[in-house]
Amino acid sequence: MTDTYAPPKVWTPAAETGGQFASINRPIAGPTHDKELPVGKHPHQLYSLATPNGIKVTIMLEELLAKGHQDAEYDAWLIKIIDGEQFSSGFVSVNPNSKIPALLDVSAVPHTRVFESGAILFYLAEKFGEFIPTDAAARAECMSWLFWQMGSAPYLGGGFGHFYAYAPKKFQYPIDRFTMEVKRQLDVLDRNLADRRFLCGDDYNIADIGTYAWYGNVVLHDQYEATDFLDVKSYTNVVRWATEIDERPAVRRGRRVNKIRGPEELQLAERHDASDLD
Ligand SMILES: N[C@@H](CCC(=O)N[C@@H](CS)C(=O)NCC(=O)O)C(=O)O
């Protein structure tokens, strides 16, 4: 790999790009192999991994259960993305985009698939009438922050995280570009949270769950080992907001589901019963 690059007339993939996750990247969609997904006994079948996008959904499901919605019960099946399990025929039938998280609601008629973490949060919020405001203006604010998060996270993960932590070498140009944007996003959040307890005001909702999963990880859990580099402590309102969410029992539970890295006592590869987390 060189520092400068003259793009050819028609792009073809390099034989070896290097960097983490290079082995699962390919320029086409669709399945690579035939394999059905397992289906358990609960209304919701989740196929996922405890990445920031994955924990959004397990946190939401644990929050719904904590509110007493027994119908929110779920089986959480592990999808090892590094092994390419998101490219099985079964997974692609639930998410044609081959990315976790993917949800199959087998209590719905017909069985309903939902992919994209933001869409899953919204689906569950609507289904249970929880963590989403009913008033039109408040709902618009909630959806605005939820969509903001969905649009912003790729700059944080795919941009900053990739070039700062996963690329085969440190290249200054993309690191500078994405650090600029991530710090701007942190400042957007910090200013909004200066006079709001949660993103939309006094109430915790799906916008907080989605945004916490990414920015909470960065400011509290040293995601990408960039705590000092991004000077996360200077975003005091973000840290205060993320800390409050981080301490919620349902958040603690949800973060552990489909987790196969980190301290062993916090890992839970699959969840098929509430007692798996006790
Ligand atoms: N916009 C999607 C992004 C999902 C996503 O990027 N998932 C990653 C893990 S966090 C994944 O499955 N990567 C596997 C791959 O790219 O093959 C969402 O929010 O659900």
The ligand as a MOL file (V3000), in Angstrom:
LIG
                    3D

  0  0  0     0  0            999 V3000
M  V30 BEGIN CTAB
M  V30 COUNTS 20 19 0 0 0
M  V30 BEGIN ATOM
M  V30 1 N -26.7310 0.4430 9.9780 0
M  V30 2 C -26.6340 -0.8880 10.5170 0
M  V30 3 C -25.1800 -1.1980 10.7450 0
M  V30 4 C -24.9730 -2.5910 11.2870 0
M  V30 5 C -23.5030 -2.9720 11.2930 0
M  V30 6 O -22.6380 -2.2430 10.7580 0
M  V30 7 N -23.2050 -4.1370 11.8940 0
M  V30 8 C -21.8440 -4.6250 11.9100 0
M  V30 9 C -21.4210 -4.8950 13.3540 0
M  V30 10 S -21.6100 -3.4510 14.3740 0
M  V30 11 C -21.7590 -5.9140 11.1350 0
M  V30 12 O -22.6180 -6.7580 11.2280 0
M  V30 13 N -20.6860 -6.0910 10.3620 0
M  V30 14 C -20.4670 -7.2790 9.6110 0
M  V30 15 C -20.0830 -7.0110 8.1930 0
M  V30 16 O -19.9070 -5.8360 7.8300 0
M  V30 17 O -19.9420 -7.9670 7.4320 0
M  V30 18 C -27.4170 -0.9480 11.8290 0
M  V30 19 O -27.4390 0.0510 12.5470 0
M  V30 20 O -28.0190 -2.0020 12.1240 0
M  V30 END ATOM
M  V30 BEGIN BOND
M  V30 1 1 1 2
M  V30 2 1 2 3
M  V30 3 1 2 18
M  V30 4 1 3 4
M  V30 5 1 4 5
M  V30 6 2 5 6
M  V30 7 1 5 7
M  V30 8 1 7 8
M  V30 9 1 8 9
M  V30 10 1 8 11
M  V30 11 1 9 10
M  V30 12 2 11 12
M  V30 13 1 11 13
M  V30 14 1 13 14
M  V30 15 1 14 15
M  V30 16 2 15 16
M  V30 17 1 15 17
M  V30 18 2 18 19
M  V30 19 1 18 20
M  V30 END BOND
M  V30 END CTAB
M  END
